[in-house]
Structure formats: C-alpha cells, structure tokens
C-alpha cells in the first residue's frame, strides 16, 4: 500500500480516508449544532489532509 507523509508520521491512503471520514462526520455534527467556530476548524483540518472532493472509500 502506498504511503504519504502525515503531520508527524507516515500514514497510508486508507488511514487518510478514514481520518477524513471522521472529520467530515464531526463537521456535520458541528454544523447541525450551530457550532460555527468548530466547523471552521474542522474544515481547516480537512483541507490540511487534502480533501479530494469525494467520499472516503470511493
């Protein structure tokens, strides 16, 4: 399996997909609860991981 460099360690593409999925779920919750600051932070985290604009696992 190919790897990419993470923040402090090396992660696989499937691990990155899983992390993106968790962040997107947290973002959906934050938006549904009206937590705009938290949603902004989560969007930044998603961008930092390199969101490809597609659902994880596709």
SEBA-974250 format. One record per residue: y negated, x negated, z negated of N, C-alpha, C in turn. Coordinates in pm, 1 decimal. Layout:
<atoms>
Y|X|Z|Y|X|Z|Y|X|Z
...
</atoms>
This chain:
<atoms>
117.8|-84.6|0.0|0.0|0.0|0.0|-123.8|-89.0|0.0
-223.4|-54.4|79.9|-345.3|-132.3|86.5|-427.1|-112.7|-40.8
-509.2|-211.9|-71.5|-595.1|-201.5|-188.8|-740.0|-225.4|-149.2
-829.2|-177.4|-234.0|-971.7|-202.3|-218.1|-1024.6|-251.2|-351.2
-1137.7|-317.5|-349.4|-1195.5|-366.4|-473.9|-1261.0|-252.7|-548.4
-1231.2|-243.1|-677.8|-1293.6|-145.1|-764.9|-1405.6|-211.3|-841.6
-1458.7|-140.8|-940.3|-1568.0|-195.8|-1018.8|-1524.9|-324.1|-1089.5
-1421.8|-316.7|-1171.7|-1378.7|-433.0|-1247.8|-1237.7|-475.7|-1210.1
-1171.0|-397.7|-1127.6|-1033.3|-429.6|-1091.8|-1005.4|-380.4|-951.2
-885.2|-407.5|-903.6|-842.6|-362.4|-771.8|-766.3|-231.8|-787.3
-801.4|-132.3|-703.4|-732.1|-3.7|-708.5|-677.9|28.6|-570.2
-571.2|106.8|-565.1|-514.1|146.2|-437.4|-590.3|265.3|-382.4
-572.4|293.4|-254.2|-638.1|408.1|-192.8|-595.7|537.5|-261.3
-467.6|550.8|-296.6|-423.7|673.9|-361.1|-486.9|687.6|-499.6
-506.7|578.1|-571.5|-575.5|584.3|-700.4|-720.8|625.0|-681.5
-782.8|574.8|-574.7|-921.1|612.3|-545.1|-927.8|761.7|-513.8
-833.4|811.6|-436.1|-828.7|954.5|-405.1|-815.6|1036.5|-532.7
-729.9|991.6|-623.4|-709.8|1063.6|-749.9|-838.0|1062.1|-832.8
-904.5|948.1|-838.6|-1030.0|938.9|-913.7|-1135.5|1030.3|-852.3
-1144.5|1033.7|-719.9|-1239.3|1123.0|-652.3|-1208.4|1268.8|-684.0
-1080.9|1303.1|-684.3|-1041.5|1440.1|-714.9|-1084.9|1479.2|-856.2
-1065.1|1389.8|-952.2|-1106.7|1417.9|-1090.2|-1258.7|1432.1|-1100.1
-1332.1|1344.6|-1032.5|-1477.8|1352.2|-1036.2|-1528.8|1480.2|-970.1
-1467.1|1519.0|-859.3|-1509.2|1641.4|-790.9|-1480.1|1764.4|-875.7
-1369.4|1763.6|-949.7|-1338.4|1873.7|-1040.3|-1442.3|1879.8|-1151.7
-1475.3|1764.3|-1209.1|-1576.7|1759.2|-1314.4|-1712.2|1805.3|-1260.6
-1742.6|1769.8|-1136.9|-1867.9|1813.4|-1074.7|-1871.4|1964.8|-1061.2
-1761.9|2024.1|-1017.3|-1755.0|2170.1|-1003.2|-1777.3|2237.8|-1138.6
-1716.3|2183.0|-1242.9|-1735.6|2238.9|-1377.0|-1881.3|2225.7|-1421.7
-1938.5|2109.0|-1400.9|-2077.7|2086.7|-1441.5|-2171.8|2183.5|-1369.3
-2148.6|2204.0|-1240.4|-2232.7|2296.0|-1164.1|-2215.3|2439.2|-1212.0
-2091.3|2477.0|-1242.4|-2067.4|2614.1|-1288.0|-2129.2|2639.1|-1425.1
-2143.8|2533.5|-1503.8|-2203.6|2545.9|-1636.6|-2354.2|2522.4|-1634.5
-2409.1|2487.7|-1518.3|-2552.9|2465.8|-1505.8|-2600.5|2332.3|-1560.6
-2510.7|2235.2|-1571.8|-2545.2|2102.2|-1623.6|-2590.5|2012.9|-1507.5
-2716.8|2024.3|-1471.1|-2767.3|1954.7|-1352.7|-2772.9|1803.6|-1370.3
-2806.6|1755.1|-1489.2|-2809.1|1610.0|-1512.5|-2669.3|1550.2|-1499.0
-2571.5|1617.9|-1558.3|-2433.2|1571.1|-1549.0|-2385.7|1576.1|-1403.5
-2421.6|1681.8|-1331.6|-2382.3|1694.4|-1191.2|-2442.4|1581.4|-1107.8
-2566.4|1546.3|-1135.5|-2631.5|1436.2|-1062.7|-2556.8|1304.8|-1087.8
-2520.5|1281.8|-1213.7|-2446.4|1160.0|-1248.7|-2310.5|1157.3|-1178.0
-2241.1|1269.2|-1178.3|-2109.3|1275.7|-1114.2|-2119.2|1254.4|-963.7
-2223.0|1309.1|-901.3|-2242.7|1285.3|-757.0|-2263.0|1137.3|-729.9
-2337.6|1069.3|-816.6|-2358.6|925.1|-801.3|-2226.9|849.2|-812.1
-2143.1|890.0|-905.7|-2011.8|826.6|-921.7|-1925.8|847.5|-798.3
-1929.6|967.0|-742.4|-1852.7|998.7|-621.7|-1900.4|912.3|-505.6
-2031.3|900.6|-490.1|-2085.7|816.5|-383.3|-2045.8|670.9|-401.7
-2044.8|623.8|-526.0|-2008.6|484.7|-553.0|-1863.7|455.4|-514.4
-1777.3|555.3|-525.7|-1637.3|537.5|-486.2|-1618.4|548.4|-335.6
-1721.3|594.3|-266.0|-1711.4|601.6|-120.7|-1650.3|729.3|-70.9
-1702.1|842.5|-114.7|-1653.2|972.9|-69.3|-1652.4|976.6|83.0
-1537.5|1007.8|139.0|-1521.6|1011.5|284.7|-1551.9|1149.6|343.0
-1597.1|1242.8|260.6|-1629.1|1375.7|309.7|-1507.6|1460.6|339.0
-1395.4|1426.3|279.2|-1273.7|1505.0|299.7|-1204.8|1522.8|165.8
-1119.7|1622.0|159.4|-1046.7|1649.8|35.6|-949.6|1534.3|7.4
-938.1|1494.5|-120.0|-840.3|1389.4|-152.3|-700.0|1432.0|-109.3
-625.8|1335.7|-61.8|-488.4|1361.6|-20.2|-474.7|1411.5|122.3
-586.4|1423.6|195.2|-576.6|1470.0|334.3|-585.8|1354.3|430.6
</atoms>
